[in-house]
Amino acid sequence: MPLPEELLQRVALLTPNEHEFLTMLAQPDADWRSLLAERPGKLVMTHGKHGAYFALARGQLRHQPGFKVKAVDSTGAGDTFNGALAAFLPLGLEEAVRRANAAGALSVTRPGAQGGMPTLAELEAFLESKA
C-alpha cells in the first residue's frame, strides 16, 4: 500500500522488493533509480536473484549483485536477508547489504525457513569462496 511521505521520513531503513518499492511510493510507473537516489540510506530494494539496490549518503546508486546458487526453497529468504542486514549494519550499509545478500542466497539452498538460515561460519566461508 502507499505510505505517506511523513512516515517514510521517520523510517530508519526499509527493505521492499521491486514491486513493493514503487507501490509504497504510489508511483508505479516511475523510474525506480531516481526514486531510490532521493532516499539515500533509507531504502534497500531487493530484487531476488538479481541482488539488491540502494543509495549512499550523497544519492550514489549501488547494486549488490546476487550470488549464484542452486535454489531449493525460497521460504525465509527475505527474513534471512533482513536479519543479516540488521546484524551487519554496524559495518556500514554497503557491507551489510553484501552480507545480507549472501545470507539470503545461502538460505535458498536448503529447505525451510529456519533450516535454510546459514550460521555465521557458513556465511563467512561462502563469502570467502566468492572472493
SULLIN-V876452 format. One record per residue. RES is the residue in one small letter. SS is DSSP state (H for helix, E for strand, C for the rest). BURIAL is # if it has 24 or more other C-alpha atoms within 12 Angstrom, else .. Layout:
res=RES ss=SS burial=BURIAL
res=RES ss=SS burial=BURIAL
This chain:
res=m ss=C burial=.
res=p ss=C burial=.
res=l ss=C burial=.
res=p ss=C burial=.
res=e ss=H burial=.
res=e ss=H burial=.
res=l ss=H burial=.
res=l ss=H burial=.
res=q ss=H burial=.
res=r ss=H burial=.
res=v ss=C burial=.
res=a ss=C burial=.
res=l ss=C burial=#
res=l ss=E burial=#
res=t ss=C burial=#
res=p ss=C burial=#
res=n ss=E burial=#
res=e ss=H burial=#
res=h ss=H burial=.
res=e ss=H burial=.
res=f ss=H burial=#
res=l ss=H burial=#
res=t ss=H burial=.
res=m ss=H burial=#
res=l ss=C burial=#
res=a ss=C burial=.
res=q ss=C burial=.
res=p ss=C burial=.
res=d ss=C burial=.
res=a ss=C burial=.
res=d ss=C burial=.
res=w ss=H burial=#
res=r ss=H burial=#
res=s ss=H burial=.
res=l ss=H burial=#
res=l ss=H burial=#
res=a ss=H burial=#
res=e ss=C burial=.
res=r ss=C burial=#
res=p ss=C burial=#
res=g ss=C burial=#
res=k ss=C burial=#
res=l ss=E burial=#
res=v ss=E burial=#
res=m ss=E burial=#
res=t ss=E burial=#
res=h ss=C burial=#
res=g ss=H burial=#
res=k ss=H burial=#
res=h ss=H burial=.
res=g ss=C burial=#
res=a ss=E burial=#
res=y ss=E burial=#
res=f ss=E burial=#
res=a ss=E burial=#
res=l ss=C burial=#
res=a ss=C burial=.
res=r ss=C burial=.
res=g ss=C burial=.
res=q ss=C burial=.
res=l ss=E burial=#
res=r ss=E burial=#
res=h ss=E burial=#
res=q ss=E burial=#
res=p ss=C burial=.
res=g ss=C burial=#
res=f ss=C burial=#
res=k ss=C burial=.
res=v ss=C burial=.
res=k ss=C burial=.
res=a ss=C burial=.
res=v ss=C burial=.
res=d ss=C burial=.
res=s ss=C burial=#
res=t ss=C burial=#
res=g ss=C burial=#
res=a ss=H burial=#
res=g ss=H burial=#
res=d ss=H burial=#
res=t ss=H burial=#
res=f ss=H burial=#
res=n ss=H burial=#
res=g ss=H burial=#
res=a ss=H burial=#
res=l ss=H burial=#
res=a ss=H burial=#
res=a ss=H burial=.
res=f ss=H burial=#
res=l ss=H burial=.
res=p ss=H burial=.
res=l ss=H burial=.
res=g ss=C burial=.
res=l ss=H burial=#
res=e ss=H burial=#
res=e ss=H burial=#
res=a ss=H burial=#
res=v ss=H burial=#
res=r ss=H burial=#
res=r ss=H burial=#
res=a ss=H burial=#
res=n ss=H burial=#
res=a ss=H burial=#
res=a ss=H burial=#
res=g ss=H burial=#
res=a ss=H burial=#
res=l ss=H burial=#
res=s ss=H burial=#
res=v ss=C burial=#
res=t ss=C burial=#
res=r ss=C burial=#
res=p ss=C burial=.
res=g ss=C burial=.
res=a ss=H burial=.
res=q ss=H burial=.
res=g ss=H burial=.
res=g ss=H burial=#
res=m ss=C burial=#
res=p ss=C burial=#
res=t ss=C burial=.
res=l ss=H burial=.
res=a ss=H burial=.
res=e ss=H burial=.
res=l ss=H burial=#
res=e ss=H burial=.
res=a ss=H burial=.
res=f ss=H burial=#
res=l ss=H burial=.
res=e ss=H burial=.
res=s ss=H burial=.
res=k ss=H burial=.
res=a ss=C burial=.
